[in-house]
Amino acid sequence: QVQVEESGGGLVQVGGSLRLSCTVSSGVLPVNAMGWYRQAPGNQRDLVARFSGTVPVYADSVSGRFTISRDKTGKTYFLEMNSLKPEDTAVYYCQAAIWGRNYWGQGTQVTVSS
């Protein structure tokens, strides 16, 4: 059974920083791909950052402010978010692709106050 769990969200002021973590519990199954997405109320879920192979890819809205990374096991991922803006407020989700199936976490709320 695959489980994906995000953590690290919270309330932060404009210009502040947060670090999100995503842990994938998949036993011996490797994570083939992963990404961070976000969804604000009334909006669709959009890609924030992902790994294309080993290359990080970012949405234009976060490029230069957010950094995606992972640990050596390939099962824990991070999203370092700097210079946060009110428009970054959303629920942030981690998606892990394993053997052709996508698994999602429950999400973690990020609120940026102005």
Kinemage of the C-alpha trace (Angstrom):
@kinemage 1
@onewidth
@group {chain A} dominant
@subgroup {mainchain}
@vectorlist {calphas} color= white
{ca gln a 1} P 0.000 0.000 0.000
{ca val a 2} L 1.425 3.330 -1.065
{ca gln a 3} L 1.080 6.325 1.193
{ca val a 4} L 2.015 9.907 0.474
{ca glu a 5} L 2.143 12.435 3.279
{ca glu a 6} L 2.890 16.144 3.190
{ca ser a 7} L 3.921 18.309 6.116
{ca gly a 8} L 5.327 21.742 6.845
{ca gly a 9} L 2.492 24.028 5.891
{ca gly a 10} L 1.357 26.916 8.029
{ca leu a 11} L 0.734 30.625 8.309
{ca val a 12} L 3.502 32.978 7.211
{ca gln a 13} L 3.756 36.674 6.467
{ca val a 14} L 4.459 38.118 3.057
{ca gly a 15} L 8.119 37.697 2.192
{ca gly a 16} L 8.540 34.809 4.572
{ca ser a 17} L 9.645 31.239 3.952
{ca leu a 18} L 8.338 27.745 4.488
{ca arg a 19} L 9.717 24.290 3.783
{ca leu a 20} L 7.307 21.544 2.822
{ca ser a 21} L 8.158 17.874 3.058
{ca cys a 22} L 6.654 14.886 1.307
{ca thr a 23} L 7.291 11.341 2.439
{ca val a 24} L 6.378 8.431 0.181
{ca ser a 25} L 5.900 5.038 1.787
{ca ser a 26} L 5.991 2.527 -1.020
{ca gly a 27} L 7.997 -0.367 0.331
{ca val a 28} L 10.394 -1.665 -2.302
{ca leu a 29} L 8.625 0.156 -5.131
{ca pro a 30} L 10.669 3.091 -6.420
{ca val a 31} L 9.157 6.499 -7.032
{ca asn a 32} L 9.401 7.086 -10.766
{ca ala a 33} L 8.410 10.744 -10.709
{ca met a 34} L 7.046 13.287 -8.291
{ca gly a 35} L 5.734 16.778 -8.225
{ca trp a 36} L 4.292 19.465 -6.025
{ca tyr a 37} L 0.901 20.931 -6.902
{ca arg a 38} L -1.318 23.512 -5.292
{ca gln a 39} L -4.978 24.388 -5.277
{ca ala a 40} L -6.491 27.625 -4.095
{ca pro a 41} L -10.225 27.880 -3.302
{ca gly a 42} L -12.253 27.990 -6.507
{ca asn a 43} L -9.238 27.185 -8.658
{ca gln a 44} L -7.976 24.062 -10.340
{ca arg a 45} L -5.000 22.127 -9.049
{ca asp a 46} L -1.874 23.442 -10.739
{ca leu a 47} L 1.662 22.198 -11.009
{ca val a 48} L 4.158 24.095 -8.860
{ca ala a 49} L 7.343 22.100 -9.369
{ca arg a 50} L 8.359 18.631 -10.426
{ca phe a 51} L 11.330 16.539 -11.362
{ca ser a 52} L 11.714 15.676 -15.021
{ca gly a 53} L 14.188 12.879 -14.513
{ca thr a 54} L 16.747 14.620 -12.349
{ca val a 55} L 15.993 18.097 -13.695
{ca pro a 56} L 13.689 20.341 -11.656
{ca val a 57} L 10.932 22.119 -13.543
{ca tyr a 58} L 9.018 25.081 -12.093
{ca ala a 59} L 5.854 26.973 -12.846
{ca asp a 60} L 6.620 30.501 -14.019
{ca ser a 61} L 4.843 31.933 -10.997
{ca val a 62} L 7.299 30.351 -8.547
{ca ser a 63} L 10.510 30.174 -10.569
{ca gly a 64} L 13.357 31.810 -8.674
{ca arg a 65} L 11.495 31.652 -5.355
{ca phe a 66} L 10.784 27.948 -4.848
{ca thr a 67} L 13.235 25.051 -4.895
{ca ile a 68} L 12.365 21.376 -5.175
{ca ser a 69} L 14.748 18.770 -3.836
{ca arg a 70} L 14.846 15.180 -2.621
{ca asp a 71} L 16.881 13.059 -0.307
{ca lys a 72} L 19.180 10.199 -1.292
{ca thr a 73} L 16.505 7.560 -0.777
{ca gly a 74} L 14.251 9.134 -3.381
{ca lys a 75} L 11.344 8.746 -1.000
{ca thr a 76} L 11.379 12.154 0.711
{ca tyr a 77} L 10.931 15.369 -1.196
{ca phe a 78} L 11.058 18.979 -0.208
{ca leu a 79} L 9.732 22.276 -1.462
{ca glu a 80} L 11.623 25.285 -0.170
{ca met a 81} L 9.443 28.358 -0.590
{ca asn a 82} L 10.936 31.823 -0.240
{ca ser a 83} L 9.661 35.355 -0.797
{ca leu a 84} L 6.124 34.129 -0.310
{ca lys a 85} L 3.257 36.164 -1.691
{ca pro a 86} L -0.464 36.197 -0.831
{ca glu a 87} L -1.166 34.489 -4.153
{ca asp a 88} L 0.870 31.505 -2.953
{ca thr a 89} L -1.899 30.747 -0.460
{ca ala a 90} L -3.280 27.315 -1.286
{ca val a 91} L -3.363 23.688 -0.268
{ca tyr a 92} L -0.139 22.104 -1.453
{ca tyr a 93} L -0.186 18.501 -2.617
{ca cys a 94} L 2.551 16.010 -3.318
{ca gln a 95} L 2.079 13.573 -6.175
{ca ala a 96} L 4.158 10.433 -6.591
{ca ala a 97} L 4.132 8.304 -9.719
{ca ile a 98} L 4.834 4.637 -9.087
{ca trp a 99} L 4.590 2.009 -11.804
{ca gly a 100} L 2.269 4.110 -13.922
{ca arg a 101} L -0.086 5.110 -11.127
{ca asn a 102} L -0.310 8.505 -9.465
{ca tyr a 103} L -0.643 8.753 -5.719
{ca trp a 104} L -1.618 11.914 -3.873
{ca gly a 105} L -1.227 13.072 -0.340
{ca gln a 106} L -3.957 14.798 1.653
{ca gly a 107} L -2.339 18.194 1.221
{ca thr a 108} L -0.949 20.805 3.564
{ca gln a 109} L -2.324 24.323 3.892
{ca val a 110} L -0.070 27.287 3.212
{ca thr a 111} L -1.456 30.702 4.079
{ca val a 112} L 0.463 33.881 3.339
{ca ser a 113} L -0.852 36.928 5.173
{ca ser a 114} L -0.315 40.483 3.972
